[in-house]
Amino acid sequence: MSARKSGLQKEVLALYRRALRMVRTKPALTQPKFNLFVRYNFHTQASSVSPRDVAAIEHLLRRGKRQLEMYEQPSVRDCQISQAMSDWEQSRHGSRTTSQ
């Protein structure tokens, strides 16, 4: 049984779900890039702010919503993946395979 989530937690999860739904609207060849982009950005932003810093979380939510609205546009069909994102994904896959 999970603990009840605060309104702010629900907003963050709703934004994450909306971002993952956006990925499914993109061309099949670019979906893995968009998926990595979403996962990396949520992970790095979440680890950069204290869970008790409500003002910072609200700011990140507003910024994330604006950015997501831009990426939801049908004209956006691809995104750039940085080397840091690729390295992060490789480290996640490496740690996952060694722990199994």
C-alpha positions as CSV (number, residue, x, y, z in Angstrom):
1,M,0.0,0.0,0.0
2,S,1.5,3.3,-1.0
3,A,1.3,6.5,1.0
4,R,-1.1,9.2,-0.2
5,K,0.4,11.6,-2.6
6,S,0.4,15.4,-2.1
7,G,-1.1,17.7,-4.8
8,L,2.4,18.6,-6.0
9,Q,3.4,15.0,-6.3
10,K,0.2,14.3,-8.3
11,E,1.0,17.3,-10.6
12,V,4.6,16.0,-11.3
13,L,3.3,12.5,-12.0
14,A,0.6,13.9,-14.3
15,L,3.2,15.9,-16.2
16,Y,5.4,12.8,-16.5
17,R,2.5,10.7,-17.9
18,R,1.6,13.5,-20.3
19,A,5.2,13.5,-21.5
20,L,5.2,9.8,-22.0
21,R,2.0,10.0,-24.0
22,M,3.5,12.7,-26.1
23,V,6.4,10.3,-27.0
24,R,3.8,7.9,-28.5
25,T,2.6,10.6,-30.9
26,K,6.1,11.0,-32.5
27,P,7.4,8.9,-35.4
28,A,8.5,5.4,-34.5
29,L,12.1,6.0,-35.4
30,T,12.4,9.0,-33.0
31,Q,10.4,7.7,-30.1
32,P,13.4,6.1,-28.3
33,K,15.1,9.5,-28.4
34,F,12.1,11.3,-27.1
35,N,11.7,8.7,-24.4
36,L,15.3,9.1,-23.3
37,F,14.9,12.9,-23.4
38,V,11.9,12.7,-21.1
39,R,13.3,10.2,-18.6
40,Y,16.7,12.0,-18.4
41,N,15.2,15.4,-17.9
42,F,12.8,14.2,-15.2
43,H,15.6,12.3,-13.4
44,T,18.1,15.1,-13.5
45,Q,15.6,17.8,-12.5
46,A,14.2,15.6,-9.6
47,S,17.7,14.9,-8.3
48,S,18.6,18.6,-8.4
49,V,15.9,19.9,-6.1
50,S,15.0,19.1,-2.5
51,P,11.5,17.4,-2.1
52,R,10.7,20.1,0.5
53,D,11.6,23.1,-1.9
54,V,8.0,23.7,-3.0
55,A,8.8,26.9,-4.9
56,A,11.5,25.3,-6.9
57,I,9.3,22.3,-7.7
58,E,6.5,24.6,-8.8
59,H,8.9,26.5,-11.0
60,L,10.1,23.3,-12.6
61,L,6.5,22.2,-13.2
62,R,5.7,25.5,-15.0
63,R,8.8,25.3,-17.1
64,G,8.2,21.6,-17.9
65,K,4.6,22.3,-18.9
66,R,5.8,25.1,-21.3
67,Q,8.5,22.8,-22.7
68,L,6.1,19.9,-23.1
69,E,3.6,22.1,-25.0
70,M,6.3,23.0,-27.4
71,Y,7.3,19.3,-27.9
72,E,3.6,18.3,-28.3
73,Q,3.4,20.3,-31.5
74,P,2.9,18.0,-34.6
75,S,5.7,19.9,-36.4
76,V,8.2,18.7,-33.8
77,R,9.2,15.3,-35.2
78,D,12.7,14.8,-33.7
79,C,14.9,15.9,-30.7
80,Q,18.6,16.1,-30.0
81,I,20.2,13.8,-27.5
82,S,23.2,15.0,-25.8
83,Q,26.3,13.0,-24.9
84,A,25.4,13.3,-21.2
85,M,22.0,11.7,-22.0
86,S,23.6,8.8,-23.9
87,D,26.1,8.3,-21.1
88,W,23.4,8.4,-18.5
89,E,21.4,5.7,-20.4
90,Q,24.4,3.5,-20.8
91,S,25.2,3.8,-17.0
92,R,21.6,2.9,-16.2
93,H,21.7,-0.2,-18.6
94,G,25.1,-1.2,-17.2
95,S,23.9,-1.1,-13.6
96,R,20.7,-2.9,-14.5
97,T,22.5,-5.8,-16.2
98,T,25.0,-6.3,-13.5
99,S,22.4,-6.4,-10.7
100,Q,20.2,-9.1,-12.5
